[in-house]
Amino acid sequence: MLQKKIDRAAEFIQRHGHLLRCPKCHDESIEIKGYSITCSQGHVYDLSKKGNLYLLDKKIDTEYNRQMLIHRQKMIETGMYRPMLEKIANILKEDDSDYLLDAGCGEGSFLNQLDKLEVPGVKIGCDISKEGIELATGHEMSALWLVSDLTNLPVASHCLTHVLNIFSPSHYGEFERVLQRGGKVIKVIPEAGYLKELRELFLGEKNKSSYSNQKVYAHFEEAMTTVHKERITYNFNIPKERYEDFLSMSPLSWQATDEAKKRAILHPIEEVTVDVLLLSGVFRN
């Protein structure tokens, strides 16, 4: 008989509750009683039936709705990001990762794929999207899923070996706080050619279809000492049965006119470019 998600999450916290802290008062004395966690100051948070913890004081609106996240999940499951994830898995295996947080995990597919690649260690995923985290609980893997704010991580200080940050905003002050000395941030940034075919389909003019994330990279270098830097570029053949998911998997669909969307359906493309910068770094002090 399959274990209920809420029981699986409760057992996870029983074993690894020392990794958590109260998001309200920052107390790190966390206990689990039944299906609730409490700190020594009496703040209580209940596990949902889906097995995740909601740790926000108030809802934070995000444009990443459930349907878009499902499209994204299906594309990740096709193996679209497999070469990139294999590189990340190699770094984590070489480091023999003990405690890994995916900060900005969305619907949890990247962390799930890394788990399938046999990346070691205890795994936590967090995101501000309640819908994303609820989808993440559907993965059959051992992990704790948290609806939480990147600027106030509900994670104890200096307890993690790695923070994973893929296509997501960063908060290096919090990353430094939660990492052990010598712990790594592994960050993935889209490069100029990322999904260029989709951008051309939706945005039309080629001068609108390229962009730069130089400021994001400069912020990483300013905050950290870079240990690994690698540009990963390859073409991915889009499965015909996943073409609708492909068109709807990213914020690019928000910018497209109805006419552009119709054109994209009538004139489907067969492959897309994945072009990303993979970085890992350690804090200097």
Stockholm file with secondary structure:
# STOCKHOLM 1.0

chainA/1-285         MLQKKIDRAAEFIQRHGHLLRCPKCHDESIEIKGYSITCSQGHVYDLSKKGNLYLLDKKIDTEYNRQMLIHRQKMIETGMYRPMLEKIANILKEDDSDYLLDAGCGEGSFLNQLDKLEVPGVKIGCDISKEGIELATGHEMSALWLVSDLTNLPVASHCLTHVLNIFSPSHYGEFERVLQRGGKVIKVIPEAGYLKELRELFLGEKNKSSYSNQKVYAHFEEAMTTVHKERITYNFNIPKERYEDFLSMSPLSWQATDEAKKRAILHPIEEVTVDVLLLSGVFRN
#=GR chainA/1-285 SS CCCCHHHHHHHHHHHHGGGBCCTTTCCCCCEEETTEEECTTCCEEEBCTTSEEECCSSCCCCSCCHHHHHHHHHHHHTTTTHHHHHHHHHHHHHHTCSEEEEETCTTSHHHHHHHHTTCCSEEEEEESCHHHHHHHTTSCSSCEEEECCTTSCCBCTTCEEEEEEESSCCCHHHHHHHEEEEEEEEEEEECTTTTHHHHHHHHCSGGGSCCCCHHHHHHHHHHSEEEEEEEEEEEEECCGGGHHHHHTSSTHHHHCCHHHHHHHHHSCCSEEEEEEEEEEEECCC
#=GC SS_cons         CCCCHHHHHHHHHHHHGGGBCCTTTCCCCCEEETTEEECTTCCEEEBCTTSEEECCSSCCCCSCCHHHHHHHHHHHHTTTTHHHHHHHHHHHHHHTCSEEEEETCTTSHHHHHHHHTTCCSEEEEEESCHHHHHHHTTSCSSCEEEECCTTSCCBCTTCEEEEEEESSCCCHHHHHHHEEEEEEEEEEEECTTTTHHHHHHHHCSGGGSCCCCHHHHHHHHHHSEEEEEEEEEEEEECCGGGHHHHHTSSTHHHHCCHHHHHHHHHSCCSEEEEEEEEEEEECCC
//
